[in-house]
Amino acid sequence: MRIIFTILCIFLLSTTVSATTLKGSIYNTNLNLEKDVLIEIDQQKFLAKEGTYQFHIDEGTYELTARKGITEIKEDIVVKGNEVVYDVFLLANFKDEDQLWQETNEDLFADPVTEETWPLWKYILGGLIAAWALIRFGKARIKYGSLGKFKKQIKAEQNKTIKQHKEDLANEPSYVEKALEIIKKHDGRISQKELRKKMLPLSEAKISLIVTELEHRNVVEKIKKGRGNVILLKDTQSQTV
């Protein structure tokens, strides 16, 4: 009987030692806590009503799923130690990124209109258009790389926590200066979506942090318009939105 009791105690102690507390916060694209998000891991489910979650699980590698409405993300995480803090950034899937990529390279390979007989000037014009398209496509490939590489960069950005995004901006202040240059080139008025398109492959989270930093510097003003935001330089805020 003592042997059975001893074995049971050892088993319970080993289970307790390997148990880890996994917790974190869920953020939306505006860097606010996202409420009512369903979190799943290792067949456990938790409804994060206030934008935070907590699980008690064994050490190991797991797939964590966060779901709200039609938005769902899956993250591979390693749980090790007494406590692991893992923040989740709730973003849509790659549909938006694919659209941005396609917009960047749209109409590069459109088939020219064919006619039975073309005058010489049309051949010359067609050649110039084709050359311009190839140059534009080449620049896009140099800037963004292949679509596969582009998606990997987007994925890496999405996997970063808010803290990591802030560290990136602290180490690379040129991101903020580049955003300011882009806004100035657009006559001091640009949508946040267009700004992100100009700064690919930076994530929506990092763009939001950049805009927030410019707001703190009192350089720009962010105005809500429809489902997005319009960024205005302070000296152009009197314009009609």
Beta strands, then each sheet from edge to edge (+ up, - down):
strand 1: 19-27
strand 2: 37-41
strand 3: 44-48
strand 4: 52-58
strand 5: 60-68
strand 6: 71-79
strand 7: 83-85
strand 8: 88-89
strand 9: 189-191
strand 10: 220-225
strand 11: 228-233
sheet 1: 4+ 1- 7-
sheet 2: 4+ 1- 8-
sheet 3: 3+ 2- 5+ 6-
sheet 4: 9+ 11- 10+
end
